[in-house]
Each structure stands twice: as structure tokens, then as C-alpha cells.
Amino acid sequence: MLTHPDSNAQTGAAWQLGFTLNGKPVETQCRPTDTLLDVLRMNLGHTGTKGACLEGECGSCTVLIDGVPQNSCLILAPQAAGHEVVTVEGLAKGDELATVQEAFLECGAVQCGYCTPGLLIAAKAFIEKCDHVPTDDEIRRGMEGNICRCTGYMKVIDAVIQAAREELA
């Protein structure tokens, strides 16, 4: 849902924005030029989603929109109207971590943590598409666009393989 208070309003006017966030309906105000990343972090307090490059190159801001990984720094907030958005905060069920989160911890795939939310979201989406335990190369291709400067990726790949094994069991 997206409503504009005045059809003659200028670009800076606030719009009412509604969408589903981590399974719950939310409403907030935004400007038509606000990014989804900014609305998630500043308006709704979901600071797990990070903004590093702000150009769609690093993947740290990755969220799921209707199940598809997207760079929230490139999505204008009004484009989320009526859609389902999942952030890293939406992966766990209460105190129970998602399989992919547990695997990242167990495999040591978490270093400084800045890229981790985007990697977790991308890994979740990738694993959901797999009908088999993926190879290293399949994971590299499937999670392309998510950059980490700390881990060297092998621990991330190990975590995705472990999570896929558990999900497919």
C-alpha cells in the first residue's frame, strides 16, 4: 500500500508506505526518493541490514523481496509497497536461529559481521532453490554479488554446504 497525501505534493512530501516485514504488516512514512535500506534502518529500526557501498556492488544490504534477493540500497522504498520483505532479523524464529545462521556460527563464517546479514539472506535464498547439496562452484555462482573482505569465502562456502545438507535431510 502506498498513499500520497496530496496528488500535487512535491517530491519531499511524506507518503504512507505499507508492506509486510518479516511476516508482520508495517506502515511508515517515506519520501518517494528514500531507499528501502534507509526506511528499514532509520524508520523501522531494522539495523541488521547494512549499507556499505550504497551502489549495489557489495551485497551487504541484501534483503528478500517476495523471496528474491535484492539490494535494498537500489530499491526505492515505495517499490516495496504491498510486498513481503525479509531482513536478517526475520530469519530466526524467536530465540531459535535459522539453519543457515547456525551453520555460519558453527563454521566460523562470521568475521567482522558487516557483510554477514547480506550473506545470510543470499545463502537462504540460494539454499531454498537447491534440490541437492551444492558444490563450491555452484555456491560461488549462486551467491555472486555478496562480497566479504574478511573470511576468504571458504568458511562461507562450508556454512552454505552444511546448511543445505541440514535443510535437505
LUMLUM-6025 format. One record per residue: residue number from 1; x, y, z of N, C-alpha, C, CB in turn. Coordinates in nm, 3 decimals, always signed. Atoms other than C-alpha are relative to their C-alpha. Glycine has a CB too. Layout:
BEGIN
REC  num      n.X      n.Y      n.Z     ca.X     ca.Y     ca.Z      c.X      c.Y      c.Z     cb.X     cb.Y     cb.Z
REC  NUM        X        Y        Z        X        Y        Z        X        Y        Z        X        Y        Z
...
END
This chain:
BEGIN
REC  num      n.X      n.Y      n.Z     ca.X     ca.Y     ca.Z      c.X      c.Y      c.Z     cb.X     cb.Y     cb.Z
REC    1   +0.084   -0.117   +0.000   +0.000   +0.000   +0.000   +0.089   +0.124   +0.000   -0.096   +0.000   +0.121
REC    2   -0.072   -0.125   +0.006   +0.128   +0.343   -0.092   -0.102   +0.109   -0.025   +0.110   -0.001   -0.111
REC    3   +0.093   -0.110   +0.018   -0.077   +0.654   -0.043   +0.074   +0.131   +0.010   -0.114   -0.006   +0.102
REC    4   -0.060   -0.132   +0.006   +0.016   +1.009   -0.122   -0.100   +0.097   +0.059   +0.039   +0.041   -0.146
REC    5   +0.094   -0.089   -0.066   -0.136   +1.280   +0.097   -0.060   +0.106   -0.091   +0.068   +0.066   +0.115
REC    6   +0.048   -0.106   +0.088   -0.176   +1.526   -0.187   +0.056   -0.026   -0.139   +0.042   +0.141   +0.052
REC    7   -0.047   +0.033   +0.135   -0.158   +1.448   -0.557   +0.084   +0.111   -0.061   -0.118   -0.030   -0.090
REC    8   -0.081   -0.111   +0.051   +0.001   +1.790   -0.614   +0.124   +0.024   +0.086   -0.084   +0.126   -0.006
REC    9   -0.113   -0.020   -0.092   +0.262   +1.746   -0.341   +0.133   -0.014   -0.075   -0.006   -0.101   +0.116
REC   10   -0.133   +0.005   +0.060   +0.629   +1.793   -0.421   +0.073   -0.126   +0.044   +0.081   +0.124   +0.037
REC   11   -0.079   +0.121   -0.026   +0.895   +1.521   -0.411   +0.033   -0.018   +0.147   +0.129   +0.005   -0.080
REC   12   -0.037   +0.011   -0.140   +0.982   +1.597   -0.047   -0.116   -0.038   +0.091   +0.058   +0.128   +0.046
REC   13   +0.117   +0.031   -0.083   +0.628   +1.522   +0.077   +0.006   -0.145   +0.048   -0.130   +0.026   -0.079
REC   14   +0.002   +0.135   -0.057   +0.577   +1.222   +0.300   -0.112   -0.082   -0.063   -0.017   +0.005   +0.154
REC   15   +0.096   +0.096   +0.052   +0.400   +0.918   +0.159   -0.021   -0.105   +0.108   +0.048   -0.065   -0.135
REC   16   +0.028   +0.110   -0.092   +0.234   +0.647   +0.366   +0.033   -0.130   -0.074   -0.150   +0.002   +0.049
REC   17   -0.048   +0.123   +0.062   +0.402   +0.314   +0.288   -0.036   -0.119   +0.087   +0.151   +0.006   -0.024
REC   18   +0.032   +0.122   -0.072   +0.274   -0.029   +0.386   +0.053   -0.123   -0.074   -0.151   -0.011   +0.020
REC   19   -0.047   +0.127   +0.055   +0.433   -0.370   +0.332   +0.012   -0.099   +0.114   +0.136   +0.017   -0.077
REC   20   -0.021   +0.102   -0.102   +0.498   -0.695   +0.517   +0.150   -0.010   +0.026   -0.060   -0.138   -0.044
REC   21   -0.140   +0.007   -0.039   +0.825   -0.701   +0.708   +0.017   -0.116   +0.097   +0.049   +0.134   +0.064
REC   22   -0.027   +0.117   -0.084   +0.945   -1.033   +0.847   -0.129   -0.062   +0.053   +0.090   +0.039   +0.116
REC   23   +0.126   +0.066   -0.032   +0.590   -1.168   +0.843   -0.105   +0.087   +0.068   +0.027   -0.113   +0.086
REC   24   +0.096   -0.088   -0.067   +0.421   -0.867   +1.004   -0.026   +0.125   -0.084   +0.052   +0.041   +0.141
REC   25   +0.028   -0.123   +0.076   +0.242   -0.576   +0.836   +0.060   +0.121   +0.071   -0.152   +0.018   -0.019
REC   26   -0.055   -0.124   -0.054   +0.417   -0.242   +0.882   -0.049   +0.116   -0.084   +0.155   -0.003   +0.004
REC   27   +0.030   -0.124   +0.071   +0.332   +0.113   +0.791   +0.096   +0.106   +0.051   -0.148   +0.044   +0.020
REC   28   -0.091   -0.108   -0.035   +0.565   +0.408   +0.786   -0.016   +0.110   -0.104   +0.147   -0.049   +0.009
REC   29   -0.002   -0.107   +0.099   +0.611   +0.737   +0.610   +0.136   +0.003   -0.067   -0.033   +0.136   +0.065
REC   30   -0.125   -0.013   +0.074   +0.872   +0.791   +0.344   -0.018   +0.104   -0.109   +0.044   -0.136   -0.061
REC   31   +0.002   -0.085   +0.119   +0.964   +1.023   +0.063   +0.016   -0.092   -0.120   +0.113   +0.110   +0.004
REC   32   -0.013   +0.086   +0.118   +0.949   +0.885   -0.290   +0.144   -0.030   -0.038   -0.070   +0.063   -0.116
REC   33   -0.141   +0.021   +0.033   +1.329   +0.912   -0.310   +0.076   -0.078   +0.107   +0.066   +0.133   -0.022
REC   34   -0.065   +0.080   -0.105   +1.403   +0.717   +0.012   +0.026   -0.140   -0.052   -0.086   -0.003   +0.129
REC   35   -0.026   +0.139   +0.037   +1.569   +0.381   -0.040   -0.064   -0.092   +0.105   +0.154   -0.028   -0.012
REC   36   +0.052   +0.098   -0.094   +1.431   +0.068   +0.119   +0.099   -0.018   +0.115   -0.027   -0.134   -0.071
REC   37   -0.102   +0.011   -0.104   +1.761   +0.039   +0.308   -0.019   +0.108   +0.107   +0.141   +0.011   -0.060
REC   38   +0.017   -0.111   -0.096   +1.708   +0.382   +0.468   -0.127   -0.016   +0.082   -0.003   +0.133   -0.075
REC   39   +0.127   +0.017   -0.073   +1.346   +0.310   +0.560   +0.012   -0.114   +0.100   -0.117   -0.026   -0.099
REC   40   -0.017   +0.112   -0.093   +1.437   -0.027   +0.712   +0.081   +0.042   +0.122   +0.069   -0.117   -0.071
REC   41   -0.091   -0.035   -0.109   +1.719   +0.118   +0.921   -0.051   +0.118   +0.081   +0.137   +0.032   -0.056
REC   42   +0.032   -0.124   -0.072   +1.600   +0.468   +1.007   -0.145   +0.008   +0.048   +0.030   +0.118   -0.088
REC   43   +0.141   -0.012   -0.038   +1.222   +0.445   +1.011   -0.046   -0.117   +0.086   -0.088   +0.010   -0.124
REC   44   +0.054   +0.120   -0.064   +1.170   +0.087   +1.126   +0.095   -0.067   +0.098   -0.037   -0.099   -0.106
REC   45   -0.095   +0.049   -0.100   +1.483   +0.024   +1.336   +0.057   -0.138   -0.028   -0.066   -0.002   +0.131
REC   46   -0.058   +0.130   +0.037   +1.592   -0.290   +1.148   +0.141   +0.024   -0.051   -0.087   -0.073   -0.108
REC   47   -0.137   -0.039   +0.032   +1.962   -0.214   +1.161   +0.089   -0.118   -0.036   +0.060   +0.073   +0.116
REC   48   -0.078   +0.115   +0.044   +2.075   -0.568   +1.078   +0.041   +0.011   -0.145   -0.078   -0.128   +0.021
REC   49   -0.032   -0.023   +0.141   +2.064   -0.476   +0.711   +0.100   +0.114   -0.006   -0.129   +0.032   -0.085
REC   50   -0.108   -0.099   +0.003   +2.386   -0.288   +0.641   +0.009   +0.068   -0.136   +0.134   -0.065   +0.035
REC   51   -0.026   -0.072   +0.124   +2.476   -0.029   +0.381   +0.149   +0.030   -0.008   -0.083   +0.131   -0.010
REC   52   -0.144   -0.023   +0.013   +2.838   -0.037   +0.269   +0.028   +0.086   -0.123   +0.078   -0.134   -0.009
REC   53   -0.037   -0.075   +0.121   +2.887   +0.067   -0.093   -0.111   +0.094   -0.045   +0.033   -0.097   -0.113
REC   54   +0.118   -0.078   +0.040   +2.534   +0.206   -0.146   -0.014   +0.013   -0.152   +0.005   +0.138   +0.062
REC   55   +0.004   +0.001   +0.146   +2.578   +0.123   -0.516   -0.041   -0.136   -0.057   +0.135   +0.039   -0.056
REC   56   +0.041   +0.132   +0.046   +2.454   -0.236   -0.533   +0.114   -0.091   -0.040   -0.090   +0.014   -0.114
REC   57   -0.117   +0.079   +0.038   +2.805   -0.377   -0.563   +0.044   -0.102   +0.104   +0.114   +0.091   -0.029
REC   58   -0.059   +0.084   -0.105   +2.873   -0.541   -0.225   -0.095   -0.104   +0.058   +0.049   +0.087   +0.110
REC   59   +0.097   +0.095   -0.051   +2.552   -0.716   -0.119   -0.026   +0.009   +0.149   +0.044   -0.136   -0.032
REC   60   +0.021   -0.007   -0.145   +2.568   -0.609   +0.247   -0.143   +0.039   +0.036   +0.098   +0.100   +0.063
REC   61   +0.138   -0.046   -0.025   +2.217   -0.463   +0.215   -0.105   -0.096   -0.055   -0.020   +0.137   -0.062
REC   62   +0.091   +0.094   +0.063   +2.060   -0.775   +0.063   -0.117   -0.036   +0.093   +0.074   -0.127   -0.040
REC   63   +0.123   +0.044   -0.067   +1.700   -0.846   +0.168   -0.076   -0.087   -0.101   -0.087   +0.122   +0.049
REC   64   +0.088   +0.073   +0.091   +1.438   -1.079   +0.026   -0.125   +0.083   -0.023   -0.036   -0.141   +0.057
REC   65   +0.127   -0.064   +0.035   +1.151   -0.915   -0.157   -0.079   -0.105   -0.076   +0.021   +0.132   -0.085
REC   66   +0.081   +0.110   +0.054   +0.883   -1.172   -0.226   +0.087   -0.122   -0.031   -0.075   +0.046   -0.127
REC   67   -0.085   +0.118   +0.012   +1.152   -1.438   -0.181   +0.121   +0.015   -0.090   -0.080   -0.110   -0.049
REC   68   -0.111   -0.023   +0.093   +1.401   -1.284   -0.426   +0.103   +0.092   +0.065   -0.052   +0.061   -0.135
REC   69   -0.101   -0.088   -0.057   +1.733   -1.142   -0.301   +0.014   +0.129   -0.082   +0.135   -0.072   +0.009
REC   70   -0.011   -0.131   +0.064   +1.756   -0.770   -0.376   +0.091   +0.090   +0.083   -0.140   +0.066   -0.017
REC   71   -0.081   -0.099   -0.070   +1.998   -0.491   -0.290   -0.093   +0.114   +0.043   +0.117   +0.054   -0.090
REC   72   +0.095   -0.101   -0.050   +1.788   -0.266   -0.067   +0.049   +0.143   -0.019   -0.027   -0.025   +0.146
REC   73   -0.051   -0.135   +0.026   +2.018   +0.030   -0.139   -0.041   +0.050   -0.138   +0.152   +0.002   +0.014
REC   74   +0.039   -0.038   +0.137   +1.897   +0.025   -0.501   -0.152   +0.004   -0.019   +0.060   -0.098   -0.099
REC   75   +0.146   +0.005   +0.009   +1.524   -0.019   -0.428   -0.056   +0.125   +0.066   -0.056   -0.129   +0.067
REC   76   +0.068   -0.112   -0.063   +1.320   +0.292   -0.372   -0.108   -0.056   +0.092   -0.061   +0.097   -0.107
REC   77   +0.094   +0.051   -0.100   +1.106   +0.243   -0.063   -0.141   -0.018   -0.055   -0.003   +0.092   +0.120
REC   78   +0.136   +0.020   +0.052   +0.776   +0.299   -0.248   -0.016   -0.126   -0.085   -0.041   +0.119   -0.082
REC   79   +0.007   +0.123   +0.079   +0.863   -0.002   -0.468   -0.032   -0.122   +0.087   +0.131   -0.022   -0.073
REC   80   +0.029   +0.111   -0.090   +0.819   -0.224   -0.160   -0.148   -0.005   +0.039   +0.086   +0.011   +0.126
REC   81   +0.141   -0.007   -0.039   +0.454   -0.122   -0.120   -0.074   -0.128   -0.038   -0.068   +0.121   -0.065
REC   82   +0.079   +0.120   +0.022   +0.238   -0.430   -0.080   +0.078   -0.129   -0.011   -0.079   +0.017   -0.121
REC   83   -0.084   +0.120   +0.015   +0.532   -0.671   -0.097   +0.041   -0.056   +0.135   +0.125   +0.033   -0.083
REC   84   -0.052   +0.064   -0.120   +0.685   -0.910   +0.154   +0.151   +0.017   +0.001   -0.039   -0.151   +0.005
REC   85   -0.143   -0.026   -0.016   +1.030   -0.805   +0.276   +0.050   -0.081   +0.120   +0.028   +0.153   +0.018
REC   86   -0.063   +0.075   -0.110   +1.254   -1.030   +0.486   +0.142   +0.052   +0.016   -0.001   -0.155   -0.027
REC   87   -0.135   -0.044   -0.034   +1.563   -0.895   +0.659   +0.065   -0.109   +0.085   -0.002   +0.138   +0.077
REC   88   -0.071   +0.098   -0.083   +1.824   -1.081   +0.862   -0.072   -0.021   +0.132   +0.145   +0.045   +0.025
REC   89   +0.074   +0.014   -0.125   +1.611   -1.014   +1.171   -0.116   -0.098   -0.014   -0.053   +0.135   +0.046
REC   90   +0.113   +0.088   +0.024   +1.337   -1.224   +1.011   +0.039   -0.146   -0.022   -0.076   +0.047   -0.117
REC   91   -0.042   +0.139   +0.023   +1.546   -1.541   +0.968   -0.027   -0.088   +0.122   +0.149   -0.004   -0.034
REC   92   +0.019   +0.079   -0.122   +1.532   -1.659   +1.329   -0.148   -0.002   +0.037   +0.084   +0.059   +0.117
REC   93   +0.136   +0.012   -0.054   +1.209   -1.778   +1.488   +0.011   +0.013   +0.152   -0.068   -0.138   -0.041
REC   94   -0.019   -0.026   -0.143   +1.217   -1.618   +1.831   +0.147   -0.013   +0.035   -0.085   -0.096   +0.087
REC   95   -0.139   +0.023   -0.042   +1.531   -1.739   +2.007   +0.068   -0.110   -0.080   +0.003   -0.035   +0.146
REC   96   -0.054   +0.111   +0.078   +1.580   -2.024   +1.757   +0.056   +0.053   -0.133   -0.109   -0.107   -0.026
REC   97   -0.064   -0.046   +0.123   +1.831   -1.937   +1.486   -0.040   -0.088   -0.117   +0.152   +0.000   +0.015
REC   98   +0.025   +0.076   +0.123   +1.764   -2.041   +1.128   +0.119   -0.092   -0.025   -0.023   +0.096   -0.121
REC   99   -0.105   +0.098   +0.032   +1.965   -2.334   +0.994   +0.123   +0.069   -0.057   -0.053   -0.104   -0.100
REC  100   -0.113   -0.068   +0.063   +2.181   -2.104   +0.785   +0.077   +0.085   +0.102   -0.049   +0.089   -0.115
REC  101   -0.068   -0.078   -0.103   +2.258   -1.882   +1.086   +0.085   -0.091   +0.089   -0.103   +0.077   +0.085
REC  102   -0.075   +0.098   -0.081   +2.361   -2.184   +1.295   +0.124   -0.047   -0.074   -0.090   -0.121   +0.037
REC  103   -0.113   +0.048   +0.079   +2.583   -2.308   +1.013   +0.110   +0.106   -0.010   -0.046   -0.040   -0.141
REC  104   -0.100   -0.108   +0.006   +2.757   -1.969   +0.980   +0.078   +0.006   +0.131   -0.068   +0.137   -0.029
REC  105   -0.068   -0.002   -0.129   +2.834   -1.974   +1.352   +0.091   -0.120   +0.017   -0.101   +0.004   +0.114
REC  106   -0.076   +0.123   -0.019   +2.949   -2.336   +1.359   +0.123   -0.008   -0.091   -0.088   -0.119   -0.025
REC  107   -0.111   +0.007   +0.097   +3.172   -2.295   +1.051   +0.095   +0.119   +0.010   -0.055   -0.008   -0.141
REC  108   -0.087   -0.117   -0.013   +3.327   -1.965   +1.163   -0.009   +0.093   -0.120   +0.142   -0.043   +0.020
REC  109   +0.017   -0.083   +0.120   +3.185   -1.783   +0.859   -0.030   +0.146   +0.034   -0.111   -0.055   -0.086
REC  110   +0.027   -0.137   -0.045   +3.128   -1.468   +1.065   +0.131   +0.062   +0.046   -0.108   +0.002   +0.115
REC  111   -0.121   -0.068   -0.041   +3.421   -1.231   +1.089   -0.038   +0.135   +0.060   +0.099   +0.018   -0.120
REC  112   +0.036   -0.130   -0.055   +3.369   -0.856   +1.133   -0.151   +0.016   +0.008   +0.060   +0.112   -0.084
REC  113   +0.145   +0.000   -0.007   +3.000   -0.912   +1.064   -0.072   +0.097   -0.090   -0.040   +0.027   +0.136
REC  114   +0.069   -0.102   +0.079   +2.931   -0.624   +0.830   -0.071   -0.060   -0.121   +0.099   +0.105   -0.046
REC  115   +0.060   +0.061   +0.118   +2.862   -0.838   +0.525   -0.092   -0.116   +0.036   +0.108   -0.048   -0.095
REC  116   +0.070   +0.122   -0.041   +2.709   -1.124   +0.725   -0.150   +0.002   -0.025   +0.025   -0.025   +0.145
REC  117   +0.144   +0.001   +0.026   +2.343   -1.015   +0.707   -0.033   -0.024   -0.148   -0.061   +0.131   +0.045
REC  118   +0.024   +0.020   +0.143   +2.357   -0.993   +0.327   +0.036   -0.140   -0.045   +0.079   +0.102   -0.081
REC  119   -0.040   +0.137   +0.033   +2.544   -1.322   +0.302   -0.103   -0.101   +0.050   +0.138   -0.032   +0.060
REC  120   +0.101   +0.090   -0.055   +2.288   -1.493   +0.526   -0.127   +0.000   -0.085   -0.034   +0.039   +0.144
REC  121   +0.121   -0.011   +0.083   +1.996   -1.365   +0.319   +0.025   -0.066   -0.136   -0.041   +0.149   -0.019
REC  122   -0.032   +0.060   +0.130   +2.167   -1.462   -0.008   +0.011   -0.152   +0.012   +0.130   +0.058   -0.056
REC  123   -0.015   +0.144   -0.021   +2.254   -1.806   +0.133   -0.136   -0.065   +0.018   +0.090   -0.028   +0.122
REC  124   +0.134   +0.055   -0.020   +1.896   -1.864   +0.249   -0.073   -0.015   -0.133   -0.082   +0.089   +0.096
REC  125   +0.068   +0.004   +0.130   +1.757   -1.778   -0.095   +0.062   -0.106   -0.091   +0.006   +0.139   -0.068
REC  126   -0.070   +0.099   +0.083   +2.022   -1.992   -0.267   -0.036   -0.141   +0.042   +0.152   +0.020   +0.009
REC  127   +0.029   +0.134   -0.052   +1.961   -2.294   -0.044   -0.144   -0.041   -0.031   +0.025   -0.005   +0.152
REC  128   +0.141   +0.032   +0.029   +1.584   -2.272   -0.096   -0.021   -0.045   -0.143   -0.088   +0.120   +0.029
REC  129   +0.011   +0.040   +0.141   +1.639   -2.318   -0.471   +0.066   -0.135   -0.028   +0.062   +0.106   -0.089
REC  130   -0.078   +0.123   +0.022   +1.868   -2.621   -0.428   -0.082   -0.124   +0.030   +0.126   +0.001   +0.085
REC  131   +0.061   +0.131   -0.025   +1.739   -2.974   -0.460   +0.108   -0.104   +0.029   -0.087   -0.044   -0.120
REC  132   -0.114   +0.085   -0.029   +2.085   -3.113   -0.383   +0.101   +0.081   +0.079   +0.064   -0.058   -0.130
REC  133   -0.107   -0.073   -0.069   +2.389   -3.027   -0.173   +0.087   +0.063   -0.108   +0.084   -0.095   +0.095
REC  134   -0.072   -0.068   +0.107   +2.559   -2.763   -0.388   +0.151   -0.017   +0.009   -0.034   +0.146   +0.000
REC  135   -0.147   +0.002   +0.007   +2.922   -2.768   -0.500   +0.052   +0.139   +0.034   +0.050   -0.046   -0.140
REC  136   -0.063   -0.129   -0.025   +3.167   -2.493   -0.417   -0.028   +0.098   -0.114   +0.152   -0.017   +0.020
REC  137   +0.022   -0.088   +0.117   +3.134   -2.354   -0.771   -0.144   +0.046   -0.010   +0.040   -0.072   -0.128
REC  138   +0.142   -0.039   +0.004   +2.754   -2.357   -0.756   -0.029   +0.108   +0.104   -0.091   -0.123   +0.024
REC  139   +0.019   -0.100   -0.105   +2.767   -2.162   -0.431   +0.060   +0.133   -0.042   +0.062   -0.047   +0.133
REC  140   -0.065   -0.124   +0.046   +3.012   -1.909   -0.574   -0.087   +0.073   -0.103   +0.139   -0.030   -0.060
REC  141   +0.087   -0.061   +0.102   +2.783   -1.851   -0.873   -0.133   +0.044   +0.061   -0.025   -0.100   -0.116
REC  142   +0.129   -0.029   -0.058   +2.466   -1.860   -0.666   -0.002   +0.117   +0.096   -0.049   -0.118   +0.071
REC  143   -0.007   -0.111   -0.095   +2.586   -1.600   -0.418   +0.085   +0.115   -0.053   +0.058   -0.049   +0.133
REC  144   -0.073   -0.108   +0.065   +2.761   -1.376   -0.666   -0.059   +0.135   +0.039   -0.002   -0.017   -0.153
REC  145   +0.048   -0.133   -0.035   +2.739   -1.012   -0.571   +0.002   +0.028   +0.149   -0.139   +0.019   -0.052
REC  146   -0.015   -0.020   -0.144   +2.790   -1.063   -0.197   +0.148   -0.010   +0.032   -0.084   -0.104   +0.082
REC  147   -0.144   -0.011   -0.020   +3.139   -0.950   -0.106   +0.034   +0.001   +0.149   +0.053   +0.126   -0.068
REC  148   -0.053   +0.001   -0.136   +3.330   -1.025   +0.214   +0.150   +0.023   -0.008   -0.033   -0.136   +0.073
REC  149   -0.142   -0.030   +0.004   +3.672   -0.882   +0.284   +0.078   -0.074   +0.108   +0.022   +0.149   +0.014
REC  150   -0.068   +0.061   -0.115   +3.748   -1.089   +0.595   +0.016   -0.151   -0.007   -0.074   +0.034   +0.123
REC  151   +0.001   +0.145   -0.017   +3.663   -1.457   +0.554   +0.078   -0.078   -0.104   -0.138   -0.048   +0.002
REC  152   -0.062   +0.077   +0.107   +3.823   -1.557   +0.227   -0.099   -0.095   -0.066   +0.118   -0.076   +0.052
REC  153   +0.112   +0.072   +0.060   +3.488   -1.723   +0.142   -0.006   -0.149   +0.030   +0.003   +0.017   -0.145
REC  154   +0.007   +0.145   -0.020   +3.584   -2.083   +0.223   -0.091   -0.037   +0.118   +0.141   -0.056   +0.024
REC  155   +0.087   +0.028   -0.114   +3.413   -2.072   +0.562   -0.146   +0.029   -0.034   +0.043   +0.082   +0.121
REC  156   +0.137   -0.029   +0.045   +3.107   -1.915   +0.399   -0.051   -0.116   -0.084   -0.005   +0.133   -0.080
REC  157   +0.038   +0.115   +0.085   +3.101   -2.194   +0.140   -0.027   -0.123   +0.087   +0.111   -0.031   -0.104
REC  158   +0.021   +0.112   -0.092   +3.139   -2.453   +0.416   -0.134   +0.012   +0.073   +0.116   -0.009   +0.102
REC  159   +0.125   -0.024   -0.072   +2.848   -2.296   +0.604   -0.121   -0.024   -0.089   -0.004   +0.143   +0.056
REC  160   +0.112   +0.020   +0.094   +2.623   -2.297   +0.296   -0.018   -0.150   -0.026   +0.024   +0.077   -0.134
REC  161   +0.008   +0.145   +0.021   +2.706   -2.663   +0.231   -0.063   -0.067   +0.122   +0.140   -0.061   -0.028
REC  162   +0.055   +0.059   -0.123   +2.633   -2.753   +0.595   -0.149   +0.030   +0.012   +0.075   +0.052   +0.124
REC  163   +0.141   -0.038   -0.011   +2.304   -2.560   +0.594   -0.084   -0.074   -0.104   -0.018   +0.152   -0.017
REC  164   +0.072   +0.072   +0.106   +2.200   -2.718   +0.263   -0.019   -0.146   +0.038   +0.075   +0.010   -0.134
REC  165   +0.011   +0.141   -0.044   +2.275   -3.067   +0.400   -0.112   -0.016   +0.103   +0.136   -0.048   +0.059
REC  166   +0.101   +0.008   -0.108   +2.062   -2.999   +0.706   -0.140   +0.025   -0.053   +0.032   +0.102   +0.111
REC  167   +0.132   -0.031   +0.058   +1.776   -2.848   +0.504   -0.052   -0.115   -0.086   +0.007   +0.128   -0.083
REC  168   +0.041   +0.109   +0.090   +1.774   -3.141   +0.262   -0.018   -0.133   +0.070   +0.102   -0.015   -0.109
REC  169   +0.009   +0.127   -0.075   +1.795   -3.410   +0.531   -0.144   -0.036   +0.034   +0.082   +0.010   +0.130
END
